[in-house]
Amino acid sequence: GTKFRHDVLPSVSPIATSQRHSNLPDIAAILSRCVLIRSVVELWGAGTTIESCADSVQKFAQYNNKDKDIADNDNNGDFSSSSNSGSRSSASILAPHRTNSRSWKITVHTLGSKYSREEQNDMRHQFAFLRFDGPVKMECPDDEFILIREVALDDKGGPIYPRHSHGRVLISENEARPPVAAYFGRILGSGRNWRSDLERYSLKKRLYLGPTSMDAELSLVMTNLARVTSKSLAFDPFVGTGSILLSCGLRGARCVGTDIDIRVLRGQGKEEDVFSNFRQYHLPRPELIRSDNSLYHRHYRPQPPLYDAIVTDPPYGIRAGARKSGSKRDEVRAVAEEHRHDHIAQTRPYAVSDVMADLLDVSARALTMGGRLVYVIPSMTDFDEDTDLPRHDCLKLVYTCYQPLSAELGRRMVTMEKVADYDETKREAYMANVWINGPESAEKCANIRDRIIEAAKQKPGYEEKAALRREKRRATREAKKKAKRELQGTGDSISHA
Amino acid sequence: HYLSHPVPTMRLLTHNTLRNNSAEADGKGFPLKITCTEIRVDNDGTGEGSTADDEAREVAFVKGILGILDWPTLVQGASQMGLKTLPPMLTEELAADPQFLRALYHVLMNVHLVRGMLTCPVTGREFPVTNGIVNFVLEEDECENVRY
């Protein structure tokens, strides 16, 4: 292990260092589970510039067993060999990778900036003293070393001081800034292996997709927040095409999904439904039930709680309008007995505020103690996490993770944990406390579709674009009508005779 | 098995949790009576693809859910699906026996109702199972607000 002082690092850094002597199986286990880790690196040296990083690596390379006493007393510079590594000398760490039988390469990773190949090679040359004897191999070498040059990033992950302007022109005052940090080490495990798995799980390869299928990475992160394991029973009350449930299945969980919409559950045909996605990845079939989540209590046992994890993307009216059971009409007619099984029960719009309140209530009932609810909710910039998120007395807010989608719109991943048993007698109180700011908060989630349209209308050029779209639609309609008339050959199109 | 077209299904574990909680049923709307038109039984795991790891996982899973099973409902449901060998009571001895647990896993997870009907024992309300999907969507006139 090595020590590197953290006081020079900005608070927003995608790089974390740890004083740890982990073995490889642990790292492999972590990487297989964590979707957002790019790589795990055995750190050989670090500094605030590439030059000082190279110095630090050089010092590390010079220590060997008989110098161990010196190393233990050494506390100058920004590097010291840690006694945590026990009796492992730096020589023993480096030597195996310098033999001529091992191929190698150095990857240069420049955060937030683009460097030419020549510039990258100049950086590599500062580490030439390491003298790896084996051949350089670009594809799958035995050892991959990495030089990371870190700069200050904003909270969206872009450089605060970009090296190039839009026109690829070098911004000299930014170019003159020193980096924030530089790290050099050997890659122990890469998210790359996972990424090739992700390719497999990617939406492009799925047999069955819908307009709201969540991207694989996001839903896998959700399963981590929900702590879904192979011992879990996982539930998605708005299962749709099953993309989130599939990620639960990939973690080995047994999966249950419900949805009110039979068309989504049934899919497009024999080869394309929620099950074909599970089959594609050789997972046991999930249970699918057609039911309305606002009436969960009508169909499922109230005690004891069932689910270790509820992971879902509730319908919030942007692309998939939410529906619930019940008639739009005030007076409802009963369906005659003989028609009951064929009757497609009417549904009515399901306000987002009710969607969320019902979701929290179902979670409070159906989660085991300590079980987690993870959901995504869209919001615009007026959303205040501290006051606008829905609440439930049985659930504690654990995390929120915000992902900006555009300047106005973002997506929030919310994690809640069950901390109290559900008391049926308190149901009214639970529901009354869901929105502490009352209807106002619910409105912020509820009318996003309309608000996005309103916001789009304010943008310049909206009228022209809208007129173009109207014209296109009219032309398509005309063309279809014409084609139909020609097909029918009735000749009742306007005669010019 | 998983490679052929997987007909969607309802398992006994799911059946164990289902209720008809309408006002009329008055809290007694279970176990739902199972009428089977088409059943599918998966290979019980001793066939291709099953490893010692898989078996250990199955036992661990069953152990984890033993506490939430309604045993009489399971016995009745299994019997209606053609499996009449479950003991009338779950004893501590049985709960500790890995062989029994593996057999229980099979009953809970590998026996599927593809087509059939679930009927409320009190009101007679029928919930059809088509292509393995239970349809609980209620008619407009059934959507009264009753909780149990």
Interface residues (C-beta under 8 A of the other chain):
Chain A: S230 K231 L233 G252 R254 V256 I260 I262 L265 R266 K270 E271 D273 V274 F275 S276 F278 R279 H282 L283 P284 R285 E287 L288 I289 R290 S291 D292 L295 H297 R298 H299 Y300 R301 P302 P304 P305 L306 S325 G326 S327 R329 V332 R333 A334 V335 R340 H341 H343 A345 Q346 E424 R427
Chain B: Y2 L3 H5 P6 P8 T9 M10 R11 L13 T14 N16 T17 L18 R19 N20 N21 S22 F30 R57 A60 F61 G64 I65 G67 I68 D70 M109 H112 E126 P128 N131 G132 I133 V134 N135 F136 V137 L138 E139 E140 D141 C143 V146 R147 Y148
